[in-house]
Amino acid sequence: SKAAAAYGTPPPGSLTEQRWHKGKQWVDQQIDQLIDVIREIGDTADDATTVTFGDLFYKYADISDSLVGILMRAKKRSRLYYDGDMLFQTKDDHVIITVPVAA
């Protein structure tokens, strides 16, 4: 049932669990790389670094084509913050993305 603690997770010791862990590690690496780029090109204040989605989009296009998906996963894990759910090129170029110092 959906109430079970193991619902939505692969069986322990299975190949599926191994693939799940590998995928999770890949996402973690992508998020770390994204945050490094934001800190490199953004404006840093005392407690956070900020960058507009437009600036990030053009810089990140040379690195990966999965920026929006990685942004959403990083936001879900509270590694960064921005208004809205999914950002779109041109329409959301002005949206500020904030990375706290502790991210």
LOPAGU-356357 format. One record per residue: z, y, x of N, C-alpha, C in turn; residue in three letters; residue number from 0. Coordinates in Angstrom, 1 decimal. Layout:
% residues N
<n_zz Z | n_yy Y | n_xx X | ca_zz Z | ca_yy Y | ca_xx X | c_zz Z | c_yy Y | c_xx X | aa ALA | i NUM> .
...
//
This chain:
% residues 103
<n_zz 0.0 | n_yy -1.2 | n_xx 0.8 | ca_zz 0.0 | ca_yy 0.0 | ca_xx 0.0 | c_zz 0.0 | c_yy 1.2 | c_xx 0.9 | aa SER | i 0> .
<n_zz -0.4 | n_yy 2.4 | n_xx 0.3 | ca_zz -0.4 | ca_yy 3.6 | ca_xx 1.0 | c_zz 0.9 | c_yy 4.1 | c_xx 1.5 | aa LYS | i 1> .
<n_zz 2.0 | n_yy 3.6 | n_xx 0.9 | ca_zz 3.3 | ca_yy 4.0 | ca_xx 1.2 | c_zz 3.8 | c_yy 3.3 | c_xx 2.5 | aa ALA | i 2> .
<n_zz 3.2 | n_yy 2.2 | n_xx 2.9 | ca_zz 3.6 | ca_yy 1.5 | ca_xx 4.1 | c_zz 3.5 | c_yy 2.3 | c_xx 5.3 | aa ALA | i 3> .
<n_zz 4.4 | n_yy 2.1 | n_xx 6.3 | ca_zz 4.4 | ca_yy 2.9 | ca_xx 7.5 | c_zz 3.1 | c_yy 2.7 | c_xx 8.3 | aa ALA | i 4> .
<n_zz 2.6 | n_yy 1.5 | n_xx 8.3 | ca_zz 1.4 | ca_yy 1.2 | ca_xx 9.1 | c_zz 0.1 | c_yy 1.5 | c_xx 8.4 | aa ALA | i 5> .
<n_zz 0.1 | n_yy 2.1 | n_xx 7.2 | ca_zz -1.1 | ca_yy 2.4 | ca_xx 6.4 | c_zz -2.0 | c_yy 3.3 | c_xx 7.3 | aa TYR | i 6> .
<n_zz -3.2 | n_yy 3.0 | n_xx 7.4 | ca_zz -4.2 | ca_yy 3.8 | ca_xx 8.1 | c_zz -4.2 | c_yy 3.7 | c_xx 9.6 | aa GLY | i 7> .
<n_zz -3.4 | n_yy 2.7 | n_xx 10.1 | ca_zz -3.4 | ca_yy 2.5 | ca_xx 11.5 | c_zz -3.9 | c_yy 1.1 | c_xx 11.8 | aa THR | i 8> .
<n_zz -4.6 | n_yy 0.9 | n_xx 12.9 | ca_zz -5.1 | ca_yy -0.5 | ca_xx 13.2 | c_zz -4.0 | c_yy -1.5 | c_xx 13.5 | aa PRO | i 9> .
<n_zz -4.3 | n_yy -2.7 | n_xx 13.3 | ca_zz -3.3 | ca_yy -3.8 | ca_xx 13.6 | c_zz -2.9 | c_yy -3.7 | c_xx 15.1 | aa PRO | i 10> .
<n_zz -1.6 | n_yy -3.8 | n_xx 15.4 | ca_zz -1.2 | ca_yy -3.8 | ca_xx 16.8 | c_zz -1.8 | c_yy -4.9 | c_xx 17.6 | aa PRO | i 11> .
<n_zz -2.2 | n_yy -4.6 | n_xx 18.9 | ca_zz -2.8 | ca_yy -5.5 | ca_xx 19.8 | c_zz -4.3 | c_yy -5.8 | c_xx 19.5 | aa GLY | i 12> .
<n_zz -4.9 | n_yy -5.2 | n_xx 18.5 | ca_zz -6.3 | ca_yy -5.5 | ca_xx 18.2 | c_zz -7.2 | c_yy -4.7 | c_xx 19.0 | aa SER | i 13> .
<n_zz -8.5 | n_yy -5.1 | n_xx 19.0 | ca_zz -9.5 | ca_yy -4.3 | ca_xx 19.7 | c_zz -9.7 | c_yy -2.9 | c_xx 19.0 | aa LEU | i 14> .
<n_zz -9.5 | n_yy -2.9 | n_xx 17.7 | ca_zz -9.5 | ca_yy -1.7 | ca_xx 16.9 | c_zz -8.5 | c_yy -0.7 | c_xx 17.4 | aa THR | i 15> .
<n_zz -7.3 | n_yy -1.2 | n_xx 17.7 | ca_zz -6.2 | ca_yy -0.4 | ca_xx 18.2 | c_zz -6.6 | c_yy 0.2 | c_xx 19.5 | aa GLU | i 16> .
<n_zz -7.2 | n_yy -0.6 | n_xx 20.4 | ca_zz -7.6 | ca_yy -0.1 | ca_xx 21.7 | c_zz -8.6 | c_yy 1.0 | c_xx 21.6 | aa GLN | i 17> .
<n_zz -9.6 | n_yy 0.8 | n_xx 20.7 | ca_zz -10.6 | ca_yy 1.8 | ca_xx 20.5 | c_zz -10.0 | c_yy 3.1 | c_xx 19.9 | aa ARG | i 18> .
<n_zz -9.0 | n_yy 2.9 | n_xx 19.0 | ca_zz -8.3 | ca_yy 4.0 | ca_xx 18.4 | c_zz -7.6 | c_yy 4.9 | c_xx 19.5 | aa TRP | i 19> .
<n_zz -6.9 | n_yy 4.2 | n_xx 20.4 | ca_zz -6.2 | ca_yy 4.9 | ca_xx 21.5 | c_zz -7.2 | c_yy 5.6 | c_xx 22.4 | aa HIS | i 20> .
<n_zz -8.3 | n_yy 4.9 | n_xx 22.7 | ca_zz -9.3 | ca_yy 5.5 | ca_xx 23.5 | c_zz -9.9 | c_yy 6.8 | c_xx 22.9 | aa LYS | i 21> .
<n_zz -10.2 | n_yy 6.7 | n_xx 21.6 | ca_zz -10.7 | ca_yy 7.9 | ca_xx 20.9 | c_zz -9.7 | c_yy 9.0 | c_xx 20.8 | aa GLY | i 22> .
<n_zz -8.4 | n_yy 8.7 | n_xx 20.6 | ca_zz -7.4 | ca_yy 9.7 | ca_xx 20.6 | c_zz -7.3 | c_yy 10.4 | c_xx 21.9 | aa LYS | i 23> .
<n_zz -7.4 | n_yy 9.6 | n_xx 23.0 | ca_zz -7.3 | ca_yy 10.2 | ca_xx 24.4 | c_zz -8.5 | c_yy 11.1 | c_xx 24.6 | aa GLN | i 24> .
<n_zz -9.7 | n_yy 10.7 | n_xx 24.1 | ca_zz -10.9 | ca_yy 11.6 | ca_xx 24.3 | c_zz -10.7 | c_yy 12.9 | c_xx 23.6 | aa TRP | i 25> .
<n_zz -10.2 | n_yy 12.9 | n_xx 22.3 | ca_zz -9.9 | ca_yy 14.1 | ca_xx 21.6 | c_zz -8.9 | c_yy 15.0 | c_xx 22.3 | aa VAL | i 26> .
<n_zz -7.8 | n_yy 14.4 | n_xx 22.8 | ca_zz -6.8 | ca_yy 15.1 | ca_xx 23.6 | c_zz -7.5 | c_yy 15.8 | c_xx 24.8 | aa ASP | i 27> .
<n_zz -8.3 | n_yy 15.1 | n_xx 25.5 | ca_zz -9.0 | ca_yy 15.7 | ca_xx 26.6 | c_zz -9.9 | c_yy 16.9 | c_xx 26.2 | aa GLN | i 28> .
<n_zz -10.6 | n_yy 16.7 | n_xx 25.1 | ca_zz -11.5 | ca_yy 17.8 | ca_xx 24.6 | c_zz -10.7 | c_yy 19.0 | c_xx 24.2 | aa GLN | i 29> .
<n_zz -9.5 | n_yy 18.8 | n_xx 23.5 | ca_zz -8.7 | ca_yy 19.9 | ca_xx 23.2 | c_zz -8.2 | c_yy 20.6 | c_xx 24.4 | aa ILE | i 30> .
<n_zz -7.7 | n_yy 19.9 | n_xx 25.4 | ca_zz -7.3 | ca_yy 20.5 | ca_xx 26.6 | c_zz -8.3 | c_yy 21.3 | c_xx 27.3 | aa ASP | i 31> .
<n_zz -9.6 | n_yy 20.8 | n_xx 27.3 | ca_zz -10.7 | ca_yy 21.5 | ca_xx 27.9 | c_zz -11.0 | c_yy 22.8 | c_xx 27.1 | aa GLN | i 32> .
<n_zz -11.0 | n_yy 22.7 | n_xx 25.8 | ca_zz -11.2 | ca_yy 23.9 | ca_xx 24.9 | c_zz -10.1 | c_yy 24.9 | c_xx 25.2 | aa LEU | i 33> .
<n_zz -8.9 | n_yy 24.6 | n_xx 25.3 | ca_zz -7.8 | ca_yy 25.5 | ca_xx 25.5 | c_zz -8.0 | c_yy 26.2 | c_xx 26.9 | aa ILE | i 34> .
<n_zz -8.4 | n_yy 25.4 | n_xx 27.9 | ca_zz -8.7 | ca_yy 26.0 | ca_xx 29.2 | c_zz -9.8 | c_yy 27.0 | c_xx 29.2 | aa ASP | i 35> .
<n_zz -10.8 | n_yy 26.7 | n_xx 28.4 | ca_zz -11.9 | ca_yy 27.7 | ca_xx 28.3 | c_zz -11.4 | c_yy 29.0 | c_xx 27.6 | aa VAL | i 36> .
<n_zz -10.7 | n_yy 28.8 | n_xx 26.5 | ca_zz -10.1 | ca_yy 30.0 | ca_xx 25.8 | c_zz -9.3 | c_yy 30.8 | c_xx 26.7 | aa ILE | i 37> .
<n_zz -8.4 | n_yy 30.2 | n_xx 27.5 | ca_zz -7.6 | ca_yy 30.9 | ca_xx 28.4 | c_zz -8.4 | c_yy 31.6 | c_xx 29.5 | aa ARG | i 38> .
<n_zz -9.5 | n_yy 31.0 | n_xx 29.9 | ca_zz -10.4 | ca_yy 31.6 | ca_xx 30.9 | c_zz -11.1 | c_yy 32.8 | c_xx 30.4 | aa GLU | i 39> .
<n_zz -11.6 | n_yy 32.8 | n_xx 29.1 | ca_zz -12.5 | ca_yy 33.9 | ca_xx 28.6 | c_zz -11.7 | c_yy 34.8 | c_xx 27.7 | aa ILE | i 40> .
<n_zz -10.6 | n_yy 34.4 | n_xx 27.2 | ca_zz -9.8 | ca_yy 35.2 | ca_xx 26.2 | c_zz -9.0 | c_yy 36.3 | c_xx 26.8 | aa GLY | i 41> .
<n_zz -8.3 | n_yy 37.1 | n_xx 26.0 | ca_zz -7.4 | ca_yy 38.2 | ca_xx 26.3 | c_zz -6.0 | c_yy 37.6 | c_xx 26.2 | aa ASP | i 42> .
<n_zz -5.3 | n_yy 37.7 | n_xx 27.3 | ca_zz -3.9 | ca_yy 37.1 | ca_xx 27.3 | c_zz -2.9 | c_yy 38.3 | c_xx 27.2 | aa THR | i 43> .
<n_zz -2.0 | n_yy 38.1 | n_xx 26.2 | ca_zz -0.8 | ca_yy 39.0 | ca_xx 26.1 | c_zz 0.4 | c_yy 38.2 | c_xx 26.5 | aa ALA | i 44> .
<n_zz 1.6 | n_yy 38.7 | n_xx 26.1 | ca_zz 2.8 | ca_yy 38.0 | ca_xx 26.5 | c_zz 3.0 | c_yy 36.6 | c_xx 26.0 | aa ASP | i 45> .
<n_zz 2.6 | n_yy 36.4 | n_xx 24.8 | ca_zz 2.9 | ca_yy 35.1 | ca_xx 24.2 | c_zz 1.7 | c_yy 34.3 | c_xx 23.8 | aa ASP | i 46> .
<n_zz 0.5 | n_yy 34.8 | n_xx 24.0 | ca_zz -0.7 | ca_yy 34.0 | ca_xx 23.5 | c_zz -2.0 | c_yy 34.6 | c_xx 24.2 | aa ALA | i 47> .
<n_zz -3.0 | n_yy 33.8 | n_xx 24.1 | ca_zz -4.4 | ca_yy 34.2 | ca_xx 24.5 | c_zz -5.2 | c_yy 34.2 | c_xx 23.2 | aa THR | i 48> .
<n_zz -6.1 | n_yy 35.2 | n_xx 23.1 | ca_zz -6.9 | ca_yy 35.3 | ca_xx 21.9 | c_zz -8.4 | c_yy 35.4 | c_xx 22.3 | aa THR | i 49> .
<n_zz -9.3 | n_yy 34.9 | n_xx 21.5 | ca_zz -10.7 | ca_yy 35.1 | ca_xx 21.7 | c_zz -11.4 | c_yy 35.0 | c_xx 20.3 | aa VAL | i 50> .
<n_zz -12.5 | n_yy 35.7 | n_xx 20.2 | ca_zz -13.2 | ca_yy 35.6 | ca_xx 18.9 | c_zz -14.0 | c_yy 34.3 | c_xx 18.9 | aa THR | i 51> .
<n_zz -14.2 | n_yy 33.8 | n_xx 17.7 | ca_zz -15.0 | ca_yy 32.6 | ca_xx 17.5 | c_zz -16.4 | c_yy 32.8 | c_xx 18.1 | aa PHE | i 52> .
<n_zz -17.0 | n_yy 34.0 | n_xx 17.9 | ca_zz -18.4 | ca_yy 34.3 | ca_xx 18.4 | c_zz -18.4 | c_yy 34.1 | c_xx 19.9 | aa GLY | i 53> .
<n_zz -17.5 | n_yy 34.8 | n_xx 20.6 | ca_zz -17.5 | ca_yy 34.7 | ca_xx 22.1 | c_zz -17.3 | c_yy 33.2 | c_xx 22.6 | aa ASP | i 54> .
<n_zz -16.3 | n_yy 32.5 | n_xx 21.9 | ca_zz -16.1 | ca_yy 31.2 | ca_xx 22.3 | c_zz -17.3 | c_yy 30.3 | c_xx 22.0 | aa LEU | i 55> .
<n_zz -18.0 | n_yy 30.5 | n_xx 20.9 | ca_zz -19.1 | ca_yy 29.7 | ca_xx 20.5 | c_zz -20.2 | c_yy 29.8 | c_xx 21.6 | aa PHE | i 56> .
<n_zz -20.5 | n_yy 31.0 | n_xx 22.0 | ca_zz -21.6 | ca_yy 31.1 | ca_xx 23.0 | c_zz -21.2 | c_yy 30.6 | c_xx 24.4 | aa TYR | i 57> .
<n_zz -19.9 | n_yy 30.7 | n_xx 24.8 | ca_zz -19.5 | ca_yy 30.2 | ca_xx 26.0 | c_zz -19.4 | c_yy 28.6 | c_xx 26.0 | aa LYS | i 58> .
<n_zz -18.9 | n_yy 28.1 | n_xx 24.9 | ca_zz -18.7 | ca_yy 26.7 | ca_xx 24.7 | c_zz -20.0 | c_yy 25.9 | c_xx 24.5 | aa TYR | i 59> .
<n_zz -21.1 | n_yy 26.6 | n_xx 24.1 | ca_zz -22.3 | ca_yy 25.9 | ca_xx 23.8 | c_zz -22.9 | c_yy 25.2 | c_xx 25.0 | aa ALA | i 60> .
<n_zz -22.6 | n_yy 25.7 | n_xx 26.2 | ca_zz -23.0 | ca_yy 25.0 | ca_xx 27.4 | c_zz -22.1 | c_yy 23.8 | c_xx 27.8 | aa ASP | i 61> .
<n_zz -21.0 | n_yy 23.7 | n_xx 27.2 | ca_zz -20.0 | ca_yy 22.6 | ca_xx 27.5 | c_zz -20.2 | c_yy 21.4 | c_xx 26.5 | aa ILE | i 62> .
<n_zz -20.2 | n_yy 21.7 | n_xx 25.2 | ca_zz -20.2 | ca_yy 20.7 | ca_xx 24.2 | c_zz -20.8 | c_yy 21.2 | c_xx 22.9 | aa SER | i 63> .
<n_zz -21.3 | n_yy 20.2 | n_xx 22.1 | ca_zz -21.9 | ca_yy 20.6 | ca_xx 20.8 | c_zz -20.9 | c_yy 20.3 | c_xx 19.7 | aa ASP | i 64> .
<n_zz -19.6 | n_yy 20.0 | n_xx 20.0 | ca_zz -18.6 | ca_yy 19.6 | ca_xx 19.0 | c_zz -17.5 | c_yy 20.6 | c_xx 18.9 | aa SER | i 65> .
<n_zz -17.8 | n_yy 21.9 | n_xx 19.2 | ca_zz -16.8 | ca_yy 22.9 | ca_xx 19.1 | c_zz -16.0 | c_yy 23.0 | c_xx 17.8 | aa LEU | i 66> .
<n_zz -16.7 | n_yy 23.0 | n_xx 16.7 | ca_zz -16.0 | ca_yy 23.2 | ca_xx 15.4 | c_zz -15.1 | c_yy 22.0 | c_xx 15.1 | aa VAL | i 67> .
<n_zz -15.5 | n_yy 20.8 | n_xx 15.4 | ca_zz -14.7 | ca_yy 19.6 | ca_xx 15.2 | c_zz -13.5 | c_yy 19.6 | c_xx 16.1 | aa GLY | i 68> .
<n_zz -13.6 | n_yy 20.0 | n_xx 17.3 | ca_zz -12.5 | ca_yy 20.0 | ca_xx 18.2 | c_zz -11.5 | c_yy 21.2 | c_xx 17.8 | aa ILE | i 69> .
<n_zz -12.1 | n_yy 22.3 | n_xx 17.4 | ca_zz -11.2 | ca_yy 23.4 | ca_xx 16.9 | c_zz -10.3 | c_yy 22.9 | c_xx 15.7 | aa LEU | i 70> .
<n_zz -11.0 | n_yy 22.2 | n_xx 14.8 | ca_zz -10.2 | ca_yy 21.7 | ca_xx 13.6 | c_zz -9.1 | c_yy 20.7 | c_xx 14.0 | aa MET | i 71> .
<n_zz -9.4 | n_yy 19.8 | n_xx 15.0 | ca_zz -8.4 | ca_yy 18.9 | ca_xx 15.4 | c_zz -7.3 | c_yy 19.6 | c_xx 16.2 | aa ARG | i 72> .
<n_zz -7.6 | n_yy 20.6 | n_xx 17.0 | ca_zz -6.6 | ca_yy 21.3 | ca_xx 17.7 | c_zz -5.7 | c_yy 22.1 | c_xx 16.8 | aa ALA | i 73> .
<n_zz -6.3 | n_yy 22.7 | n_xx 15.7 | ca_zz -5.5 | ca_yy 23.4 | ca_xx 14.7 | c_zz -4.6 | c_yy 22.5 | c_xx 14.0 | aa LYS | i 74> .
<n_zz -5.1 | n_yy 21.3 | n_xx 13.6 | ca_zz -4.3 | ca_yy 20.3 | ca_xx 12.9 | c_zz -3.1 | c_yy 19.9 | c_xx 13.8 | aa LYS | i 75> .
<n_zz -3.2 | n_yy 19.9 | n_xx 15.1 | ca_zz -2.2 | ca_yy 19.5 | ca_xx 16.0 | c_zz -1.3 | c_yy 20.7 | c_xx 16.4 | aa ARG | i 76> .
<n_zz -1.6 | n_yy 21.8 | n_xx 15.8 | ca_zz -0.9 | ca_yy 23.1 | ca_xx 16.1 | c_zz -1.0 | c_yy 23.5 | c_xx 17.6 | aa SER | i 77> .
<n_zz -2.1 | n_yy 23.3 | n_xx 18.2 | ca_zz -2.4 | ca_yy 23.7 | ca_xx 19.5 | c_zz -3.0 | c_yy 25.1 | c_xx 19.6 | aa ARG | i 78> .
<n_zz -3.6 | n_yy 25.5 | n_xx 18.5 | ca_zz -4.2 | ca_yy 26.8 | ca_xx 18.3 | c_zz -4.2 | c_yy 27.2 | c_xx 16.8 | aa LEU | i 79> .
<n_zz -4.5 | n_yy 28.5 | n_xx 16.6 | ca_zz -4.4 | ca_yy 29.0 | ca_xx 15.2 | c_zz -5.6 | c_yy 29.9 | c_xx 14.9 | aa TYR | i 80> .
<n_zz -6.1 | n_yy 29.9 | n_xx 13.7 | ca_zz -7.1 | ca_yy 30.8 | ca_xx 13.2 | c_zz -7.1 | c_yy 30.7 | c_xx 11.7 | aa TYR | i 81> .
<n_zz -7.6 | n_yy 31.8 | n_xx 11.1 | ca_zz -7.7 | ca_yy 31.8 | ca_xx 9.6 | c_zz -8.9 | c_yy 31.0 | c_xx 9.1 | aa ASP | i 82> .
<n_zz -8.7 | n_yy 30.3 | n_xx 8.0 | ca_zz -9.7 | ca_yy 29.4 | ca_xx 7.4 | c_zz -9.6 | c_yy 28.0 | c_xx 7.9 | aa GLY | i 83> .
<n_zz -10.5 | n_yy 27.2 | n_xx 7.4 | ca_zz -10.5 | ca_yy 25.8 | ca_xx 7.8 | c_zz -11.7 | c_yy 25.5 | c_xx 8.8 | aa ASP | i 84> .
<n_zz -12.9 | n_yy 25.7 | n_xx 8.4 | ca_zz -14.0 | ca_yy 25.4 | ca_xx 9.2 | c_zz -14.7 | c_yy 26.7 | c_xx 9.5 | aa MET | i 85> .
<n_zz -15.1 | n_yy 26.9 | n_xx 10.8 | ca_zz -15.7 | ca_yy 28.2 | ca_xx 11.2 | c_zz -17.2 | c_yy 27.9 | c_xx 11.3 | aa LEU | i 86> .
<n_zz -18.0 | n_yy 29.0 | n_xx 11.0 | ca_zz -19.5 | ca_yy 28.9 | ca_xx 11.0 | c_zz -20.0 | c_yy 30.0 | c_xx 11.9 | aa PHE | i 87> .
<n_zz -21.0 | n_yy 29.6 | n_xx 12.7 | ca_zz -21.7 | ca_yy 30.6 | ca_xx 13.6 | c_zz -22.2 | c_yy 31.7 | c_xx 12.8 | aa GLN | i 88> .
<n_zz -22.1 | n_yy 32.9 | n_xx 13.3 | ca_zz -22.6 | ca_yy 34.2 | ca_xx 12.8 | c_zz -21.6 | c_yy 34.7 | c_xx 11.7 | aa THR | i 89> .
<n_zz -21.4 | n_yy 33.9 | n_xx 10.6 | ca_zz -20.5 | ca_yy 34.3 | ca_xx 9.5 | c_zz -19.1 | c_yy 34.5 | c_xx 10.0 | aa LYS | i 90> .
<n_zz -18.6 | n_yy 33.7 | n_xx 10.9 | ca_zz -17.2 | ca_yy 33.7 | ca_xx 11.4 | c_zz -17.0 | c_yy 34.2 | c_xx 12.8 | aa ASP | i 91> .
<n_zz -18.1 | n_yy 34.8 | n_xx 13.4 | ca_zz -18.0 | ca_yy 35.3 | ca_xx 14.8 | c_zz -16.8 | c_yy 36.2 | c_xx 15.0 | aa ASP | i 92> .
<n_zz -16.3 | n_yy 36.9 | n_xx 14.0 | ca_zz -15.2 | ca_yy 37.9 | ca_xx 14.2 | c_zz -13.8 | c_yy 37.2 | c_xx 14.1 | aa HIS | i 93> .
<n_zz -13.8 | n_yy 36.0 | n_xx 13.7 | ca_zz -12.5 | ca_yy 35.3 | ca_xx 13.5 | c_zz -11.8 | c_yy 35.2 | c_xx 14.8 | aa VAL | i 94> .
<n_zz -10.5 | n_yy 35.6 | n_xx 14.9 | ca_zz -9.7 | ca_yy 35.5 | ca_xx 16.1 | c_zz -9.0 | c_yy 34.1 | c_xx 16.2 | aa ILE | i 95> .
<n_zz -9.2 | n_yy 33.5 | n_xx 17.3 | ca_zz -8.5 | ca_yy 32.2 | ca_xx 17.6 | c_zz -7.4 | c_yy 32.5 | c_xx 18.6 | aa ILE | i 96> .
<n_zz -6.2 | n_yy 32.0 | n_xx 18.3 | ca_zz -5.0 | ca_yy 32.3 | ca_xx 19.1 | c_zz -4.5 | c_yy 31.0 | c_xx 19.7 | aa THR | i 97> .
<n_zz -4.3 | n_yy 31.0 | n_xx 21.0 | ca_zz -3.6 | ca_yy 29.9 | ca_xx 21.7 | c_zz -2.3 | c_yy 30.4 | c_xx 22.2 | aa VAL | i 98> .
<n_zz -1.2 | n_yy 29.8 | n_xx 21.7 | ca_zz 0.1 | ca_yy 30.2 | ca_xx 22.2 | c_zz 0.3 | c_yy 29.7 | c_xx 23.6 | aa PRO | i 99> .
<n_zz 1.1 | n_yy 30.5 | n_xx 24.4 | ca_zz 1.4 | ca_yy 30.1 | ca_xx 25.8 | c_zz 1.8 | c_yy 28.7 | c_xx 25.9 | aa VAL | i 100> .
<n_zz 2.6 | n_yy 28.2 | n_xx 25.0 | ca_zz 3.1 | ca_yy 26.8 | ca_xx 25.1 | c_zz 2.2 | c_yy 25.7 | c_xx 24.7 | aa ALA | i 101> .
<n_zz 0.9 | n_yy 26.1 | n_xx 24.4 | ca_zz 0.0 | ca_yy 25.1 | ca_xx 23.8 | c_zz -0.3 | c_yy 24.0 | c_xx 24.8 | aa ALA | i 102> .
//
